[in-house]
Amino acid sequence: QVQLVESGGGLVQAGGSLRLSCAASGRTFSANSMGWFRQAPGKEREFVAVITWSGDSTDYADSVKGRFTISRDNAKNTVYLQMNSLKPEDTAVYYCAAGNYRTVVAGAGDYWGQGTQVTVSS
């Protein structure tokens, strides 16, 4: 069993940066791929980024490539999402997820956090 708690969201102006954190509990954290998703009001949840259990492979949605960076620290049971050059369209609730790599990318991770709000003002 893995429990996930996101933090680091907030209000930022366009062009600014935020770093989200997802703290995990459970002894299997390091065995899971981890991903970030987001859901804007009135829209479906969408994939943002994923990182393998070892951290040696990552993938990103086209909309965030070059601006967002996912990383993890297995010693701290934490995955991060560094978000730079934020745009108003990045406004959403951001969720982290854990599970098998393919299931995480498909939005079907085994474990999910409750989300953290990111609001980017223009």
N, C-alpha and C positions, 0 to 999 in steps of 0.2 A: 504494500500500500504506500502511495506517495501523496502527500498533501502539498499543495502549491499556494504561495501567497505572494501576490504582486505588490510592488510599491514603486514610488518615484514619479507617478503621474502628476499633472498639474496644469497650470495655465502659462503659456509662453507666447511671445510674439513671433510672428513669421520670421524665419531666418535664424531663430534661436535653437537651443539644444536641450535635450533631456536625456537622462539615463534611467531606464526602467530596470528593476531588479525582480527576480522571481526566486524566492527562497523555498527550498524543498525540504521536507522531512521524510524520512524513510530510508532504509538502508540500500534500496535499489536505485537511488538517484543516479549514480554514475553509470548504471547500465542502460539508461534511457536516453534516446534522442530527445531534444527539447525544442520546442517551437514557440513562436509568437504569432498571434492572430489579432485582428482588430475588427470591431463592428461599429460602424457609424449609424446614427439614427436613421431608421427607415431603410437600411441596407442590410444585406446578408453579411455574415462573418466572413472575413477573407484572410488568407494566408499572408504572413509578412516575412518570416524568416525561420530557418531551422538549423540546428547544429547537431552533429553526431555525438555519441556518448564520449568519444575521445577528443572531440573538439577539432579534429583535423579536416572536417568537411562541413561547409556551410552552403546554404542556398537562400536566395532572396526573391521576393516578388519584384517584377520589373519596376513597379512604381516607387520602390525604396532603394533600389540598387545605387550604390555610390553615396548614399546619404545615411543609411542605417548599418550598424554593425552588431552582429550577435556574437556573444562569447560566453564562456562558462568557466567556473572555478569549482571543480569537483571536491576540492578540500573544504570549500565553504558551502557546498550543496546549493550553489546559486548560479543562475543564468542571467545574463544582462542583455539589454538592447540599448545601444548608444544611438540616439537619434539626432542627427545634425541637419541643418538647413531645413528646418520644419516648415511645412506649408499648411494653410488652413484646411486643405483636404486630408491632412493626416489626423484631424480631429476624430476621435473614436474612443471607445473603451478597448483597452489592450489586455489580452489574455495570454497566459502562458499555458503550455500543454506538454505532456510527457508521454512517451510510449515508443513503439517501434517507429523507425524512420519513415517508412511509407505511410503508416497510419497517421502519424503526426502531420505530414505534408498534406494528406488528404482531408485533414480536419477531423480525424476520428481518433485522436489521442486517447489513451486510457485514463489520463488524469488531467484535470483542468483547474486553474485558479478562478477566483471570483472577479478578477479584472481590476484595472486601474484606469481612471479617466485621464485622457490627454486632450487638452483644448488648445488650439493654435489660433491666435487672433491675427487678423489682417492689419 
